[in-house]
């Protein structure tokens, strides 16, 4: 039986939550880029199409990071050339620099994302830049993209904890985030890259952005479930007015910076929570679970998502 036929999850609304949440699906990019082996492009295309069928309206399709660094997504141009887009669905692409933007423009992409760090060490290790010089690198990317009419999102990684520097000062995150917003990005996604955040930290960081004059409408959250806190942290963000949440179908994606990291918040687990709270997403949970179970078969291992395991065994 389906969850709808079983009447699950039971809906009990709670005060102070948004009526609707947009799910920013990162599985095809952030999830598959962490696979040990390259997933065939035909499988990726079917995965993306199935996610759209399930009702997801923002599906991060791939990345224009150099294939040397992310060989799993070296097929970006081929995938985008063959992708069957549909009205009402956005297919953002991650770009690291101006060369990545050139590739995105050549592919006809209208939505891009850039990836910055809140900490000095990770900026150096991930981008071979200082915290300040990474922003100098991104400025012409954002300026050109906005001039071309593209929508630009910014990620800020290590927003809560860094494996080398420890706890991250909210002021450091606000500093990087504000500079990206001032460049012209439309949305800032606050990333708990190693999954160490707690609800109190989420409240403090969102409060710090509010004090700096940043509207919560410009903020999204991206939690990893390393310590089992992703849903708790998401609920705290919703209580602060956040209405865009990143997640990955089936919980795809690991974190190479923390032992035992279980990867991204699973989209099914998120939808179960939101359905139970009466918060609309437009996503069909059964269809989504079928999609993640299908992908797990192609990857040759069970889905990390608790909801997928509960519904599909």
VMD Tcl script that draws the C-alpha trace (Angstrom):
set ca {
  {0.00 0.00 0.00}
  {1.07 3.60 -0.55}
  {1.52 6.14 2.20}
  {-1.58 7.90 0.91}
  {-3.66 4.74 1.20}
  {-2.31 4.17 4.70}
  {-3.03 7.77 5.68}
  {0.62 8.36 6.58}
  {2.24 10.41 7.81}
  {-0.43 11.70 10.16}
  {-0.78 15.46 9.74}
  {-0.68 17.67 12.82}
  {0.05 21.30 12.08}
  {2.27 23.43 14.29}
  {2.21 27.21 14.73}
  {4.86 29.50 13.31}
  {5.75 27.45 10.23}
  {5.53 28.47 6.57}
  {2.60 27.23 4.51}
  {4.89 26.03 1.73}
  {8.55 25.03 1.39}
  {10.57 24.84 -1.80}
  {12.87 21.82 -1.90}
  {16.16 22.45 -3.72}
  {17.05 18.95 -4.91}
  {20.82 18.40 -5.06}
  {21.00 14.63 -5.64}
  {22.06 14.66 -9.31}
  {24.94 17.04 -8.54}
  {25.95 17.03 -4.88}
  {24.90 13.41 -4.46}
  {26.37 11.76 -7.54}
  {29.62 13.74 -7.48}
  {30.62 11.75 -4.41}
  {30.20 8.34 -6.02}
  {33.32 6.18 -6.34}
  {32.43 5.30 -9.91}
  {30.95 7.32 -12.75}
  {27.20 6.90 -13.16}
  {26.21 6.55 -16.85}
  {24.68 9.68 -18.32}
  {21.55 7.78 -19.34}
  {20.97 6.86 -15.70}
  {21.52 10.46 -14.62}
  {19.03 11.71 -17.19}
  {16.37 9.23 -16.09}
  {17.06 10.12 -12.46}
  {16.48 13.82 -13.14}
  {13.34 13.09 -15.15}
  {11.94 10.89 -12.38}
  {12.61 13.60 -9.81}
  {10.65 16.08 -11.91}
  {7.84 13.53 -12.26}
  {7.71 13.34 -8.46}
  {6.97 17.06 -8.29}
  {10.38 18.60 -7.57}
  {10.68 21.99 -9.25}
  {14.34 22.81 -8.60}
  {16.79 20.06 -9.52}
  {20.50 20.87 -9.46}
  {21.56 18.98 -12.55}
  {25.36 18.96 -12.67}
  {28.55 20.98 -12.22}
  {31.06 22.73 -14.45}
  {33.91 22.15 -12.02}
  {36.97 20.91 -13.93}
  {36.70 17.16 -14.64}
  {40.10 16.64 -13.02}
  {38.55 17.52 -9.66}
  {35.10 16.01 -10.17}
  {35.40 13.24 -12.78}
  {31.93 11.93 -11.88}
  {30.43 15.03 -13.54}
  {32.75 15.25 -16.54}
  {29.74 14.54 -18.76}
  {28.07 17.87 -17.90}
  {27.83 19.17 -21.49}
  {26.53 15.84 -22.79}
  {23.95 15.60 -20.01}
  {22.68 19.15 -20.52}
  {22.51 18.75 -24.29}
  {20.28 15.69 -23.84}
  {18.27 16.88 -20.85}
  {14.52 17.10 -21.48}
  {13.57 20.24 -19.60}
  {10.01 21.07 -18.71}
  {8.10 24.23 -17.90}
  {8.08 25.15 -14.24}
  {11.24 23.21 -13.40}
  {14.64 24.88 -12.90}
  {17.87 22.95 -13.52}
  {20.68 24.93 -11.84}
  {24.33 24.15 -12.51}
  {27.27 24.75 -10.18}
  {30.06 26.92 -11.63}
  {33.41 27.52 -9.90}
  {34.82 30.44 -11.90}
  {34.54 32.43 -15.13}
  {35.52 29.44 -17.25}
  {32.66 27.51 -15.68}
  {30.34 30.42 -16.46}
  {31.49 30.37 -20.08}
  {30.53 26.71 -20.27}
  {27.17 27.36 -18.63}
  {26.34 30.19 -21.03}
  {27.34 28.05 -24.01}
  {24.98 25.34 -22.75}
  {22.09 27.78 -22.45}
  {21.84 27.52 -18.67}
  {19.67 30.14 -16.93}
  {20.32 29.24 -13.28}
  {23.77 28.86 -11.75}
  {25.27 28.46 -8.28}
  {28.65 29.41 -6.86}
  {30.36 27.79 -3.88}
  {32.21 29.83 -1.25}
  {33.64 29.00 2.17}
  {33.03 30.71 5.49}
  {36.46 29.63 6.76}
  {40.02 30.39 5.72}
  {41.24 26.78 5.78}
  {38.49 25.33 3.64}
  {38.74 28.19 1.14}
  {42.41 27.30 0.76}
  {41.88 23.55 0.55}
  {38.82 23.62 -1.70}
  {39.54 26.63 -3.92}
  {43.25 27.28 -3.34}
  {42.24 30.80 -2.31}
  {42.06 32.89 0.82}
  {38.66 33.69 2.26}
  {38.85 37.17 0.74}
  {40.37 36.23 -2.61}
  {37.64 33.63 -3.25}
  {35.17 36.52 -3.23}
  {37.36 38.51 -5.61}
  {37.23 35.48 -7.94}
  {33.44 35.23 -7.72}
  {32.65 38.90 -8.29}
  {33.13 38.93 -12.09}
  {31.28 35.60 -12.33}
  {28.23 37.02 -10.57}
  {28.42 40.36 -12.36}
  {28.56 38.74 -15.80}
  {25.89 36.20 -14.98}
  {23.45 38.81 -13.69}
  {24.14 40.99 -16.74}
  {23.27 37.98 -18.92}
  {19.97 37.60 -17.07}
  {20.94 34.48 -15.13}
  {19.69 33.72 -11.66}
  {22.65 33.18 -9.31}
  {22.64 31.29 -6.02}
  {25.49 31.28 -3.53}
  {26.50 28.44 -1.23}
  {28.47 29.16 1.94}
  {30.12 25.95 3.11}
  {31.39 25.34 6.66}
  {28.73 27.68 8.03}
  {28.57 25.93 11.40}
  {31.71 23.86 11.87}
  {35.02 23.24 10.12}
  {37.11 20.06 10.63}
  {40.32 22.13 10.92}
  {39.09 25.30 12.63}
  {36.28 23.95 14.81}
  {33.14 25.96 15.54}
  {32.56 28.80 13.09}
  {31.74 32.30 14.32}
  {28.36 33.42 12.88}
  {29.95 36.80 12.14}
  {32.34 35.11 9.68}
  {29.43 33.48 7.85}
  {27.48 36.73 7.75}
  {30.54 38.55 6.38}
  {30.96 36.15 3.46}
  {27.22 35.85 2.88}
  {26.62 39.59 2.84}
  {29.39 40.13 0.29}
  {27.84 37.51 -2.00}
  {24.39 39.05 -1.63}
  {25.82 42.49 -2.36}
  {27.29 41.11 -5.59}
  {23.76 40.31 -6.77}
  {23.04 36.67 -5.93}
  {19.36 35.95 -5.36}
  {19.68 33.35 -2.62}
  {22.26 32.25 -0.07}
  {22.36 28.61 1.05}
  {23.95 28.10 4.47}
  {25.78 24.76 4.44}
  {26.48 22.49 7.39}
  {29.14 20.73 5.36}
  {30.26 18.25 8.02}
  {26.89 17.86 9.73}
  {27.84 19.15 13.18}
  {25.26 21.93 13.58}
  {22.75 22.00 16.41}
  {19.42 23.80 16.54}
  {20.88 26.47 18.81}
  {23.58 27.25 16.24}
  {20.97 27.46 13.49}
  {18.97 29.94 15.55}
  {22.07 32.00 16.32}
  {23.23 32.16 12.70}
  {19.82 33.11 11.32}
  {19.52 35.70 14.07}
  {22.91 37.13 13.11}
  {21.79 37.53 9.50}
  {18.60 39.23 10.67}
  {20.63 41.65 12.80}
  {22.76 42.43 9.74}
  {19.62 43.40 7.84}
  {19.36 40.30 5.65}
  {15.81 39.21 4.89}
  {15.17 35.55 5.58}
  {13.60 35.41 2.11}
  {17.15 35.40 0.71}
  {18.30 32.46 2.86}
  {18.17 28.70 2.40}
  {19.65 25.87 4.47}
  {21.70 22.83 3.51}
  {22.19 20.27 6.27}
  {24.14 17.04 6.41}
  {22.97 14.28 8.73}
  {26.31 13.13 10.13}
  {25.11 13.32 13.73}
  {21.41 12.80 13.04}
  {20.50 16.48 13.45}
  {19.47 17.46 9.91}
  {15.71 17.33 10.45}
  {15.91 19.02 13.84}
  {18.00 21.80 12.34}
  {15.61 22.10 9.41}
  {12.64 22.52 11.73}
  {14.50 25.26 13.62}
  {15.21 27.05 10.33}
  {11.54 26.83 9.35}
  {10.58 28.40 12.66}
  {12.81 31.33 11.73}
  {11.01 31.76 8.40}
  {13.28 29.89 6.00}
  {11.23 28.51 3.08}
  {13.90 26.86 0.88}
  {15.60 23.66 2.06}
  {18.29 21.71 0.20}
  {18.12 17.94 0.22}
  {19.19 14.91 -1.80}
  {16.90 12.14 -3.01}
  {17.63 8.96 -1.12}
  {20.23 10.75 1.01}
  {22.82 10.52 -1.75}
  {26.14 12.21 -1.15}
  {28.81 11.79 1.46}
  {31.12 14.19 3.21}
  {34.86 13.53 2.78}
  {35.73 15.79 5.71}
  {34.17 13.85 8.59}
  {34.34 10.19 9.50}
  {30.97 8.38 9.52}
  {29.32 11.23 7.63}
  {26.01 10.04 6.26}
  {25.69 12.70 3.63}
  {22.91 15.05 2.71}
  {19.51 15.28 4.31}
  {17.36 12.76 2.41}
  {14.56 14.40 0.45}
  {12.12 11.65 1.47}
  {12.85 12.22 5.15}
  {12.30 15.94 4.64}
  {9.01 15.41 2.78}
  {7.78 13.04 5.51}
  {8.45 15.75 8.11}
  {6.79 18.48 6.07}
  {3.79 16.36 5.09}
  {3.29 15.55 8.74}
  {3.34 19.24 9.63}
  {0.92 20.14 6.85}
  {3.56 22.17 5.02}
  {3.08 21.96 1.26}
  {5.93 20.95 -1.06}
  {4.17 19.69 -4.19}
  {6.21 16.47 -3.97}
  {4.64 13.03 -4.14}
  {6.36 10.93 -1.48}
  {5.57 7.54 -3.02}
  {6.88 8.55 -6.43}
  {10.01 10.01 -4.85}
  {10.65 6.88 -2.77}
  {10.28 4.73 -5.89}
  {12.83 6.93 -7.66}
  {15.37 6.67 -4.84}
  {14.90 2.92 -4.54}
  {15.45 2.68 -8.31}
  {18.65 4.72 -8.05}
  {19.88 2.68 -5.08}
  {19.58 -0.44 -7.24}
  {21.72 1.17 -9.93}
  {24.33 2.14 -7.36}
  {24.29 -1.36 -5.89}
  {23.56 -0.47 -2.28}
  {20.61 0.36 0.00}
  {19.39 3.92 0.25}
  {20.56 5.78 3.38}
  {17.11 7.38 3.68}
  {15.16 5.99 6.61}
  {11.88 6.75 4.88}
  {12.92 4.96 1.69}
  {13.98 1.92 3.72}
  {10.71 1.96 5.66}
  {8.54 2.29 2.56}
  {10.48 0.13 0.11}
  {12.41 -2.31 2.31}
}
mol new
graphics top color blue
foreach p $ca { graphics top sphere $p radius 0.5 }
foreach p [lrange $ca 0 end-1] q [lrange $ca 1 end] { graphics top cylinder $p $q radius 0.2 }
display resetview
